[in-house]
């Protein structure tokens, strides 16, 4: 086998501006291979994996930081039923979400997550569109994480008793400043994220444990708060079965407490595995991911239940309302009330830090998500492979979301919950389909039941808070419009990430020492000897091909036309005495152009390719090319070559007759 030392040149690279600003923005931009991994994807060369408990802190800054606002949102959304609804939420977490994501971790150990599982199960354009829709919900999840966390951090800062007076009423400005600071950090380069996360999570969980234990002590000391709550609950609902039913109905409002599982799978490549782990079977990494997910779920479940009870029992309902001192910061309220303003200020600082870092985790997730899928689908401009332009784009979107929602934590809760729940629903469906494909009957039924629960939770959340689905729809629409516009714009790029030729193909192309190498394009649907003879005779007549040309035939077998970038293998075949180069690909003209350039570079000889004109309306043929990889072959092949090789003297020849 032979191969080029580099992939075919990407014409978008040649157009890259030379200015200092553009050079800075595109610094570190990899080749257009469609395989770039972001900060939470596959580690770069030289990266040292970490023990699972350290990596848990990296996902924990997102998951555990929800304690900053979850109890207050739950109390505001579910009222006195909040503790019972939280128990239901914990049951769904431990019996539903945890088993689902343990399975996802086992089937996507490189951090691809449930989106990649569904992509494998749903190929071609239908699968691509489904993935784009899921990316819209994932973008909603991550983007609202940034804005909601920053908004809650500003609330903790403003409500601190030592905060200067001028800060009051400046929630939007403070939130924008925090988001801007986040963007600046990523523009400079974000390193040592795991070590920072370990310190933040350790301090934050320790402070929360102190607040919860003190709160429980006050509940036991003032037992009447429990009886008062229970009496009010009975007076309002009357029957324990009715209470349970209401808890089941309202628990979707508490869905923020389910966040973090998708992030937990995304950070899997950071986990240190066993020495005998291989890329195909990383058993140690999978085992570490299972420990990470289980430990994080147990810690969070304990905090969710205890914090829900103590905040409901000890904080007056009026304080949870907009403008109240516990709005968006219930545990901080208790920290100040029972442990003094000094401890409360330390708690506020820790909360602000972890909420801000949760935004960093979400930003890293976006930087991993977009380059992983969109450029590979041909549905994002080439510059989306670079970190800094994406950071500026995401920061601008976060600014817009913050201004629209006026940095209101509660107002953004619906959109956040919608993004989280749709991703968890997709994960439960993915593992159900996976279990069914492997004929695991009991697991199929169990995962199917979990999927039904998440479908119900998602639908209930959408009905209760439709603003979430509207925001997600805006993200999805934006992704679809940009994706298809980019796909059309990039249609004339070389799409091969790498090209290999087997020995026979190399033998065919190297047979002539003085060139040129003459190649006849042939449709692989007609493989009879008479068809090859007729095609050769036509080329000799229409293009004055000499009888001793020793021409090769090239056949492109089109597979999944929705794919954009891929590796190509050129195989040499002999059929009816004719020499044939055969390539499996997602499209015809771009593949032909890439193979011609490869042959030129491998042999040092100039290829000439011969076509017949394609019959039919050129507009219809162009549409067939854009969506099915076929259609107007000859002129598109020539245009791709023109884009890829600006030097006309080195450009392979295209003949049409």
C-alpha positions as CSV (number, residue, x, y, z in Angstrom):
1,X,0.0,0.0,0.0
2,X,1.1,3.5,-0.6
3,X,-0.2,6.8,0.6
4,X,0.6,10.5,0.5
5,X,2.5,12.0,3.4
6,X,-0.3,14.6,3.8
7,X,-4.0,14.7,2.9
8,X,-5.0,16.5,-0.3
9,X,-4.9,20.3,0.1
10,X,-8.0,22.0,1.3
11,X,-8.8,25.0,-0.8
12,X,-10.2,26.8,2.2
13,X,-6.7,26.8,3.7
14,X,-5.3,28.7,0.6
15,X,-7.8,31.4,1.1
16,X,-6.8,31.9,4.7
17,X,-6.1,35.6,5.3
18,X,-2.6,36.5,6.3
19,X,-3.3,39.4,8.7
20,X,-2.1,39.3,12.3
21,X,-5.7,39.2,13.7
22,X,-6.7,36.4,11.4
23,X,-3.5,34.4,12.2
24,X,-4.2,34.8,15.9
25,X,-7.8,33.8,15.5
26,X,-7.0,30.7,13.5
27,X,-3.9,29.7,15.5
28,X,-3.9,25.9,16.0
29,X,-6.5,25.3,13.4
30,X,-6.1,21.6,12.4
31,X,-6.3,20.2,8.9
32,X,-9.8,19.7,7.6
33,X,-10.0,16.1,8.5
34,X,-13.2,16.1,10.4
35,X,-11.6,14.4,13.3
36,X,-10.6,17.2,15.6
37,X,-11.3,16.7,19.3
38,X,-12.1,19.5,21.7
39,X,-11.1,20.0,25.3
40,X,-13.6,17.4,26.5
41,X,-13.0,15.0,23.7
42,X,-10.0,12.8,23.0
43,X,-6.9,14.2,24.8
44,X,-4.1,15.7,22.7
45,X,-0.8,13.9,22.3
46,X,1.1,14.0,25.6
47,X,-2.0,14.4,27.7
48,X,-1.9,12.5,31.0
49,X,-5.2,10.8,31.9
50,X,-6.3,11.2,35.5
51,X,-7.9,9.0,38.1
52,X,-11.7,8.8,37.8
53,X,-12.4,10.8,41.0
54,X,-10.5,13.8,39.6
55,X,-12.3,13.6,36.3
56,X,-15.6,13.4,38.3
57,X,-14.8,16.9,39.6
58,X,-14.5,18.1,36.0
59,X,-18.0,17.0,35.3
60,X,-19.0,17.9,38.8
61,X,-18.5,21.6,38.3
62,X,-21.5,21.4,36.0
63,X,-23.5,18.8,37.9
64,X,-22.8,19.8,41.6
65,X,-23.0,23.5,40.9
66,X,-26.8,23.2,40.3
67,X,-27.1,23.1,44.1
68,X,-26.6,26.8,43.8
69,X,-30.0,27.3,42.3
70,X,-31.8,23.9,42.2
71,X,-33.4,24.0,45.7
72,X,-34.8,27.5,45.1
73,X,-36.1,26.7,41.7
74,X,-37.7,23.5,43.0
75,X,-39.4,25.3,45.9
76,X,-40.7,28.0,43.6
77,X,-41.9,25.5,41.0
78,X,-43.4,22.7,43.2
79,X,-44.1,24.6,46.4
80,X,-44.7,22.4,49.5
81,X,-44.6,19.2,47.3
82,X,-41.0,20.0,46.5
83,X,-39.5,17.4,48.9
84,X,-41.7,14.6,47.6
85,X,-41.0,15.5,44.0
86,X,-37.3,15.6,44.8
87,X,-37.6,12.0,46.1
88,X,-39.2,11.0,42.8
89,X,-36.4,12.9,41.0
90,X,-33.7,10.9,42.9
91,X,-35.5,7.6,42.1
92,X,-35.4,8.5,38.4
93,X,-31.8,9.5,38.7
94,X,-30.6,6.3,40.4
95,X,-33.0,3.8,38.7
96,X,-33.2,5.4,35.3
97,X,-30.6,7.9,34.3
98,X,-27.7,6.1,36.0
99,X,-28.2,2.7,34.3
100,X,-28.8,4.4,31.0
101,X,-25.6,6.3,31.0
102,X,-23.5,3.4,32.4
103,X,-24.6,1.6,29.2
104,X,-23.8,4.7,27.1
105,X,-20.3,4.9,28.6
106,X,-19.7,1.2,27.8
107,X,-20.8,1.7,24.1
108,X,-19.1,5.1,23.5
109,X,-15.8,5.0,25.5
110,X,-14.2,7.7,23.4
111,X,-16.7,10.3,24.8
112,X,-19.0,10.5,21.8
113,X,-22.1,10.0,23.9
114,X,-25.7,9.1,23.0
115,X,-25.7,11.4,19.9
116,X,-23.0,9.2,18.3
117,X,-24.9,6.1,19.2
118,X,-28.1,7.3,17.5
119,X,-26.0,8.5,14.5
120,X,-24.8,4.9,14.1
121,X,-28.3,3.5,14.4
122,X,-29.8,6.1,12.0
123,X,-27.5,6.5,8.9
124,X,-27.9,8.7,5.8
125,X,-29.7,12.0,5.6
126,X,-32.4,11.0,8.1
127,X,-29.7,10.3,10.7
128,X,-27.8,13.5,9.9
129,X,-31.0,15.7,10.4
130,X,-31.8,13.9,13.6
131,X,-28.2,14.5,14.9
132,X,-28.5,18.2,13.9
133,X,-31.7,18.4,15.9
134,X,-30.1,16.8,18.9
135,X,-27.1,19.2,18.5
136,X,-29.6,22.0,18.8
137,X,-30.9,20.7,22.1
138,X,-27.3,20.1,23.3
139,X,-26.4,23.6,22.3
140,X,-29.4,24.8,24.3
141,X,-28.2,22.8,27.3
142,X,-24.7,24.0,27.2
143,X,-25.4,27.6,26.3
144,X,-28.1,28.0,29.0
145,X,-25.7,26.4,31.4
146,X,-23.3,29.3,30.7
147,X,-25.9,32.1,31.0
148,X,-27.9,30.6,33.9
149,X,-24.8,29.8,36.0
150,X,-23.4,33.3,35.4
151,X,-26.8,34.8,36.3
152,X,-27.0,32.8,39.5
153,X,-23.4,33.7,40.3
154,X,-24.4,37.4,40.0
155,X,-27.4,36.8,42.2
156,X,-25.1,35.4,44.9
157,X,-22.7,38.4,44.6
158,X,-25.5,41.0,44.7
159,X,-27.3,39.5,47.7
160,X,-24.2,39.2,49.8
161,X,-24.5,41.7,52.7
162,X,-21.1,43.1,52.0
163,X,-21.8,43.8,48.4
164,X,-21.6,47.5,47.5
165,X,-24.9,49.4,46.9
166,X,-24.1,50.1,43.3
167,X,-24.2,46.4,42.4
168,X,-27.9,46.2,43.2
169,X,-30.0,46.2,40.0
170,X,-27.0,45.5,37.9
171,X,-27.6,41.8,37.5
172,X,-27.4,41.9,33.7
173,X,-24.1,43.9,33.7
174,X,-22.5,41.6,36.2
175,X,-23.6,38.5,34.3
176,X,-22.2,39.9,31.1
177,X,-18.9,40.6,32.8
178,X,-18.7,37.1,34.1
179,X,-19.4,35.7,30.6
180,X,-16.9,38.0,29.1
181,X,-14.3,36.9,31.6
182,X,-15.1,33.3,30.6
183,X,-14.6,34.1,27.0
184,X,-11.3,35.8,27.7
185,X,-10.0,32.8,29.6
186,X,-10.8,30.5,26.6
187,X,-9.2,32.9,24.1
188,X,-6.0,32.8,26.1
189,X,-6.1,29.0,26.4
190,X,-7.7,27.0,29.3
191,X,-5.2,24.6,30.9
192,X,-5.1,22.5,34.1
193,X,-8.9,22.4,34.1
194,X,-9.0,19.2,36.1
195,X,-6.8,20.5,39.0
196,X,-8.9,23.6,39.3
197,X,-12.1,21.6,39.2
198,X,-10.9,19.3,42.0
199,X,-10.2,22.3,44.3
200,X,-13.5,24.0,43.5
201,X,-15.6,20.9,43.9
202,X,-13.9,19.8,47.1
203,X,-14.4,23.2,48.7
204,X,-18.0,23.6,47.4
205,X,-19.1,20.2,48.6
206,X,-17.5,20.6,52.0
207,X,-19.3,24.0,52.5
208,X,-22.6,22.5,51.3
209,X,-22.2,19.6,53.7
210,X,-21.7,22.1,56.6
211,X,-24.8,24.1,55.6
212,X,-26.9,20.9,55.2
213,X,-25.8,19.4,58.5
214,X,-26.5,22.7,60.3
215,X,-29.9,22.9,58.5
216,X,-30.8,19.4,59.6
217,X,-29.8,20.2,63.2
218,X,-32.2,23.1,63.2
219,X,-34.9,21.0,61.7
220,X,-34.5,18.4,64.5
221,X,-34.2,21.2,67.1
222,X,-37.4,22.9,65.8
223,X,-39.5,19.8,65.0
224,X,-42.6,21.9,64.6
225,X,-41.4,23.0,61.2
226,X,-41.9,19.4,60.0
227,X,-45.3,19.1,61.5
228,X,-46.3,22.5,60.2
229,X,-45.3,21.5,56.7
230,X,-47.1,18.2,56.9
231,X,-50.3,19.8,58.3
232,X,-50.2,22.4,55.5
233,X,-49.6,19.6,52.9
234,X,-52.5,17.5,54.3
235,X,-54.8,20.6,54.4
236,X,-54.0,21.4,50.8
237,X,-54.1,17.9,49.3
238,X,-55.7,15.7,51.9
239,X,-54.7,12.2,50.8
240,X,-51.1,10.8,50.8
241,X,-51.9,9.1,47.4
242,X,-52.9,12.4,46.0
243,X,-49.6,13.9,47.3
244,X,-47.7,11.2,45.6
245,X,-49.6,11.7,42.4
246,X,-48.9,15.5,42.5
247,X,-45.3,14.8,43.2
248,X,-45.2,12.6,40.1
249,X,-46.8,15.4,38.1
250,X,-44.6,18.2,39.3
251,X,-41.2,16.4,39.4
252,X,-40.5,17.3,35.7
253,X,-40.1,20.9,37.0
254,X,-37.1,19.7,39.0
255,X,-35.4,18.3,36.0
256,X,-32.4,20.6,36.5
257,X,-31.2,18.1,39.1
258,X,-30.7,15.5,36.3
259,X,-28.0,17.5,34.5
260,X,-24.4,16.2,34.4
261,X,-24.8,12.7,33.0
262,X,-24.1,13.7,29.3
263,X,-21.1,15.6,30.6
264,X,-19.9,12.6,32.6
265,X,-19.8,10.5,29.4
266,X,-18.1,13.4,27.4
267,X,-15.1,13.5,29.8
268,X,-14.4,9.7,29.5
269,X,-11.3,10.1,27.4
270,X,-9.7,12.0,30.4
271,X,-10.1,8.9,32.6
272,X,-7.0,6.8,33.3
273,X,-7.6,3.2,32.4
274,X,-5.7,0.0,32.9
275,X,-2.2,-0.6,31.4
276,X,-3.7,-3.3,29.2
277,X,-6.5,-1.1,27.8
278,X,-6.7,-0.8,24.0
279,X,-8.5,1.7,21.9
280,X,-11.0,-1.0,20.8
281,X,-11.5,-2.4,24.4
282,X,-10.7,0.2,27.1
283,X,-12.2,-1.8,29.9
284,X,-10.4,0.1,32.6
285,X,-11.6,3.5,31.3
286,X,-15.2,2.1,31.1
287,X,-14.9,0.8,34.7
288,X,-13.6,4.2,35.8
289,X,-16.5,6.0,34.0
290,X,-19.0,3.7,35.8
291,X,-17.5,4.7,39.2
292,X,-17.6,8.3,38.2
293,X,-21.2,8.3,37.2
294,X,-22.3,6.2,40.2
295,X,-20.4,8.3,42.8
296,X,-21.6,11.6,41.3
297,X,-25.2,10.4,41.2
298,X,-25.1,9.2,44.8
299,X,-23.5,12.4,46.1
300,X,-25.9,14.6,44.2
301,X,-28.9,12.5,45.2
302,X,-28.0,12.9,48.9
303,X,-27.6,16.7,48.5
304,X,-30.8,17.0,46.5
305,X,-33.0,15.3,49.1
306,X,-31.5,16.9,52.2
307,X,-31.3,20.4,50.6
308,X,-34.9,20.2,49.4
309,X,-36.2,19.3,52.9
310,X,-34.3,21.8,54.8
311,X,-35.0,24.7,52.5
312,X,-38.7,23.9,52.4
313,X,-38.9,23.5,56.2
314,X,-36.7,26.5,57.2
315,X,-37.2,29.2,54.5
316,X,-40.5,31.1,54.3
317,X,-42.2,30.6,51.0
318,X,-42.2,34.4,50.2
319,X,-38.4,34.4,50.2
320,X,-38.4,32.1,47.1
321,X,-40.4,34.6,45.1
322,X,-38.7,37.0,42.7
323,X,-37.1,39.7,44.8
324,X,-36.9,37.4,47.8
325,X,-33.6,36.8,49.5
326,X,-33.7,33.1,48.8
327,X,-34.6,33.4,45.1
328,X,-32.0,31.5,43.2
329,X,-29.8,31.0,46.3
330,X,-31.7,28.9,48.9
331,X,-28.7,27.3,50.5
332,X,-26.8,30.5,50.6
333,X,-29.7,32.1,52.4
334,X,-29.4,29.4,55.1
335,X,-25.6,29.8,55.3
336,X,-26.0,33.5,56.1
337,X,-28.9,33.0,58.5
338,X,-27.5,30.2,60.6
339,X,-23.7,30.5,60.2
340,X,-23.2,34.2,60.0
341,X,-22.3,36.6,57.2
342,X,-18.6,35.7,57.4
343,X,-19.2,32.0,56.6
344,X,-22.0,33.0,54.2
345,X,-19.6,35.2,52.3
346,X,-17.1,32.3,52.0
347,X,-20.0,30.2,50.8
348,X,-21.0,32.8,48.2
349,X,-17.5,33.1,46.9
350,X,-17.2,29.3,46.5
351,X,-20.6,29.2,44.8
352,X,-19.7,32.1,42.4
353,X,-16.5,30.3,41.5
354,X,-18.0,26.9,40.8
355,X,-21.0,28.5,38.9
356,X,-18.5,30.4,36.8
357,X,-16.5,27.3,36.2
358,X,-19.6,25.4,35.3
359,X,-19.9,27.9,32.4
360,X,-16.3,27.0,31.5
361,X,-17.3,23.3,31.5
362,X,-20.2,24.1,29.2
363,X,-18.0,26.2,26.9
364,X,-15.6,23.3,26.6
365,X,-18.5,21.1,25.8
366,X,-19.6,23.4,22.9
367,X,-16.0,23.6,21.7
368,X,-15.9,19.8,21.6
369,X,-19.4,19.3,20.1
370,X,-19.3,21.6,17.1
371,X,-16.0,20.5,15.6
372,X,-16.8,16.8,16.3
373,X,-19.9,16.8,14.0
374,X,-20.6,19.8,11.9
375,X,-17.3,20.1,9.8
376,X,-17.4,16.4,9.3
377,X,-20.9,16.7,7.9
378,X,-19.7,19.6,5.7
379,X,-22.2,21.7,7.7
380,X,-19.9,24.3,9.2
381,X,-17.3,26.7,7.7
382,X,-13.7,25.7,7.9
383,X,-12.9,28.2,10.6
384,X,-15.2,26.3,13.1
385,X,-12.2,23.9,13.5
386,X,-10.4,26.8,15.3
387,X,-11.1,27.5,19.0
388,X,-11.0,31.2,19.2
389,X,-13.6,32.1,16.5
390,X,-16.0,29.6,18.2
391,X,-15.3,31.2,21.6
392,X,-16.2,34.6,20.2
393,X,-19.4,33.2,18.6
394,X,-20.6,31.4,21.7
395,X,-19.8,34.4,23.9
396,X,-21.9,36.7,21.6
397,X,-24.8,34.2,21.7
398,X,-24.5,34.1,25.6
399,X,-24.6,37.9,25.7
400,X,-27.8,37.8,23.6
401,X,-29.5,35.2,25.8
402,X,-28.5,37.1,28.9
403,X,-30.0,40.4,27.7
404,X,-33.2,38.7,26.4
405,X,-33.8,36.9,29.7
406,X,-32.5,39.9,31.8
407,X,-30.2,37.5,33.7
408,X,-33.2,35.8,35.4
409,X,-32.4,32.3,36.7
410,X,-36.0,31.1,36.9
411,X,-36.8,32.4,33.3
412,X,-34.0,30.3,31.9
413,X,-34.8,27.1,33.9
414,X,-37.3,25.9,31.3
415,X,-34.9,26.1,28.4
416,X,-32.1,24.4,30.5
417,X,-34.4,21.6,31.6
418,X,-35.6,21.1,28.0
419,X,-32.1,20.6,26.7
420,X,-31.1,18.3,29.5
421,X,-34.3,16.1,29.2
422,X,-34.2,15.8,25.4
423,X,-30.6,14.6,25.6
424,X,-31.5,12.1,28.4
425,X,-34.5,10.9,26.4
426,X,-32.3,10.4,23.3
427,X,-29.8,8.4,25.5
428,X,-32.5,6.2,26.9
429,X,-33.9,5.5,23.4
430,X,-30.4,4.8,22.1
431,X,-29.6,2.2,24.8
432,X,-33.1,0.6,24.3
433,X,-32.4,0.2,20.5
434,X,-29.0,-1.1,21.3
435,X,-30.3,-3.7,23.7
436,X,-32.9,-4.7,21.2
437,X,-30.4,-5.1,18.4
438,X,-28.3,-7.4,20.7
439,X,-31.5,-9.4,21.6
440,X,-31.3,-8.6,25.3
441,X,-35.0,-8.9,26.1
442,X,-35.1,-8.0,29.8
443,X,-32.8,-5.0,29.3
444,X,-34.8,-3.8,26.3
445,X,-37.9,-3.8,28.4
446,X,-36.2,-2.1,31.3
447,X,-34.5,0.6,29.2
448,X,-37.8,1.0,27.3
449,X,-39.6,1.8,30.6
450,X,-36.9,4.3,31.4
451,X,-37.4,5.9,28.0
452,X,-41.1,6.2,28.6
453,X,-40.4,8.0,31.9
454,X,-38.1,10.4,30.2
455,X,-40.5,11.0,27.3
456,X,-43.2,11.8,29.8
457,X,-40.9,14.1,31.7
458,X,-39.8,15.9,28.6
459,X,-43.4,16.3,27.3
460,X,-44.6,17.5,30.7
461,X,-41.8,20.0,30.9
462,X,-42.5,21.3,27.4
463,X,-46.2,21.7,28.2
464,X,-45.5,23.4,31.5
465,X,-42.7,25.7,30.2
466,X,-43.0,26.0,26.4
467,X,-40.4,28.7,26.3
468,X,-37.7,26.0,26.6
469,X,-38.8,24.3,23.4
470,X,-39.0,27.7,21.6
471,X,-35.5,28.5,22.5
472,X,-34.3,25.0,21.5
473,X,-36.2,25.4,18.2
474,X,-34.4,28.7,17.6
475,X,-31.0,26.9,18.1
476,X,-32.1,24.0,15.9
477,X,-33.3,26.4,13.1
478,X,-30.1,28.3,13.3
479,X,-28.0,25.1,13.1
480,X,-30.0,23.8,10.2
481,X,-29.8,27.1,8.2
482,X,-26.1,27.5,8.8
483,X,-25.4,23.8,8.2
484,X,-27.1,23.6,4.8
485,X,-25.7,27.0,3.7
486,X,-22.3,25.8,4.6
487,X,-22.8,22.4,2.9
488,X,-23.7,24.2,-0.4
489,X,-20.7,26.6,0.0
490,X,-18.3,23.8,0.7
491,X,-19.6,21.6,-2.1
492,X,-16.6,22.2,-4.3
493,X,-13.9,21.3,-1.7
494,X,-11.8,18.2,-1.7
495,X,-13.5,15.9,0.8
496,X,-10.9,13.2,1.1
497,X,-9.1,13.2,4.5
498,X,-6.7,10.6,3.3
499,X,-6.1,8.4,0.2
500,X,-4.6,5.0,-0.1
501,X,-3.9,2.9,-3.2
502,X,-3.6,-0.9,-3.2
503,X,-0.7,-2.5,-5.0
504,X,-2.7,-3.3,-8.1
505,X,-4.0,0.3,-8.4
506,X,-0.4,1.6,-8.0
507,X,0.8,-0.9,-10.7
508,X,-1.9,0.3,-13.1
509,X,-1.0,4.0,-12.6
510,X,2.7,3.5,-12.7
511,X,2.7,1.3,-15.9
512,X,3.6,4.3,-18.1
513,X,6.9,5.9,-17.3
514,X,6.5,9.0,-19.5
515,X,2.7,9.6,-19.2
516,X,0.2,11.0,-19.5
517,X,-2.1,8.7,-17.5
518,X,-5.5,8.5,-19.3
519,X,-8.5,7.6,-17.2
520,X,-12.1,7.1,-18.5
521,X,-14.9,7.8,-16.0
522,X,-17.4,4.9,-16.0
523,X,-20.7,4.4,-14.2
524,X,-20.4,1.2,-12.2
525,X,-24.0,0.2,-12.8
526,X,-23.2,-1.3,-16.2
527,X,-20.4,-3.8,-16.1
528,X,-20.7,-5.9,-19.3
529,X,-17.7,-6.2,-21.7
530,X,-19.7,-4.5,-24.4
531,X,-20.3,-1.5,-22.2
532,X,-16.6,-1.1,-21.5
533,X,-15.7,-1.5,-25.2
534,X,-18.3,1.1,-26.1
535,X,-17.1,3.5,-23.5
536,X,-13.5,3.1,-24.8
537,X,-14.6,3.5,-28.4
538,X,-16.5,6.7,-27.6
539,X,-13.5,8.2,-25.8
540,X,-11.3,7.4,-28.8
541,X,-13.7,8.9,-31.2
542,X,-14.9,12.0,-29.2
543,X,-11.6,12.9,-27.6
544,X,-9.2,11.6,-30.2
545,X,-7.8,9.1,-27.7
546,X,-4.9,7.2,-29.4
547,X,-5.6,3.4,-29.9
548,X,-2.5,2.5,-27.8
549,X,-3.5,4.8,-24.9
550,X,-3.7,1.9,-22.4
551,X,-6.5,3.9,-20.7
552,X,-7.8,3.0,-17.3
553,X,-11.4,3.1,-16.2
554,X,-12.4,4.7,-12.8
555,X,-15.6,3.8,-11.0
556,X,-17.0,5.5,-8.0
557,X,-19.4,3.4,-6.0
558,X,-21.6,5.9,-4.0
559,X,-22.6,4.8,-0.5
560,X,-24.0,7.2,2.1
561,X,-24.2,10.5,0.2
562,X,-24.9,12.4,3.4
563,X,-21.3,11.9,4.5
564,X,-18.9,14.7,3.6
565,X,-15.4,13.8,4.6
566,X,-13.9,10.3,4.6
567,X,-10.8,8.3,3.8
568,X,-10.6,6.8,0.3
569,X,-9.2,3.4,-0.7
570,X,-8.4,3.1,-4.5
571,X,-8.5,-0.6,-5.5
572,X,-7.2,-2.0,-8.7
573,X,-9.6,-4.4,-10.5
574,X,-9.5,-6.3,-13.8
575,X,-12.7,-7.0,-15.6
576,X,-13.1,-8.3,-19.2
577,X,-9.5,-7.5,-19.8
578,X,-9.8,-3.8,-18.8
579,X,-8.0,-2.2,-16.0
580,X,-10.2,-0.4,-13.5
581,X,-9.7,1.8,-10.5
582,X,-12.6,1.4,-8.0
583,X,-13.4,3.7,-5.1
584,X,-16.2,3.6,-2.5
585,X,-17.2,7.1,-1.6
586,X,-20.1,9.4,-0.7
587,X,-19.9,11.4,-3.9
588,X,-18.5,11.2,-7.4
589,X,-16.9,14.5,-8.7
590,X,-15.0,15.4,-5.4
591,X,-13.7,11.9,-5.2
592,X,-12.5,11.9,-8.8
593,X,-10.7,15.2,-8.3
594,X,-9.0,13.9,-5.1
595,X,-7.9,10.7,-6.8
596,X,-6.6,12.5,-9.8
597,X,-4.5,14.8,-7.6
598,X,-3.3,11.8,-5.6
599,X,-2.2,10.0,-8.8
600,X,-0.4,13.1,-10.0
601,X,1.6,13.4,-6.7
602,X,2.3,9.7,-6.4
603,X,3.5,9.1,-10.0
604,X,4.7,12.5,-11.0
605,X,2.7,12.1,-14.2
606,X,-0.3,14.2,-15.3
607,X,-3.6,12.4,-15.3
608,X,-6.2,13.1,-18.1
609,X,-9.8,12.1,-17.4
610,X,-12.5,11.6,-20.0
611,X,-16.2,12.1,-19.6
612,X,-19.4,12.1,-21.5
613,X,-21.8,15.0,-21.0
614,X,-24.5,14.3,-18.4
615,X,-28.0,14.3,-19.9
616,X,-30.8,16.2,-18.2
617,X,-31.5,19.7,-16.8
618,X,-28.3,21.2,-15.3
619,X,-30.2,22.7,-12.3
620,X,-31.7,19.3,-11.5
621,X,-28.3,17.7,-12.0
622,X,-26.7,20.2,-9.6
623,X,-29.4,19.4,-7.0
624,X,-28.6,15.7,-7.4
625,X,-25.0,16.5,-6.8
626,X,-25.6,18.5,-3.6
627,X,-27.9,15.9,-2.0
628,X,-26.9,12.6,-3.6
629,X,-23.3,13.1,-4.7
630,X,-24.1,12.5,-8.4
631,X,-25.5,14.5,-11.2
632,X,-23.4,17.1,-13.2
633,X,-20.1,15.2,-12.9
634,X,-17.8,16.6,-15.5
635,X,-18.1,20.4,-14.8
636,X,-18.2,19.8,-11.1
637,X,-15.0,17.7,-11.2
638,X,-13.3,20.4,-13.1
639,X,-14.4,23.1,-10.7
640,X,-13.2,21.1,-7.7
641,X,-9.8,20.7,-9.3
642,X,-9.7,24.4,-10.1
643,X,-10.5,25.2,-6.4
644,X,-7.9,22.7,-5.2
645,X,-5.0,23.5,-7.6
646,X,-4.7,27.2,-8.6
647,X,-1.7,26.5,-10.8
648,X,-3.2,25.5,-14.1
649,X,0.0,23.9,-15.3
650,X,-0.2,21.4,-12.5
651,X,-4.0,20.8,-12.7
652,X,-5.1,17.4,-14.1
653,X,-6.9,17.6,-17.4
654,X,-10.7,17.2,-17.8
655,X,-12.0,16.2,-21.3
656,X,-15.7,16.0,-22.1
657,X,-17.2,14.7,-25.3
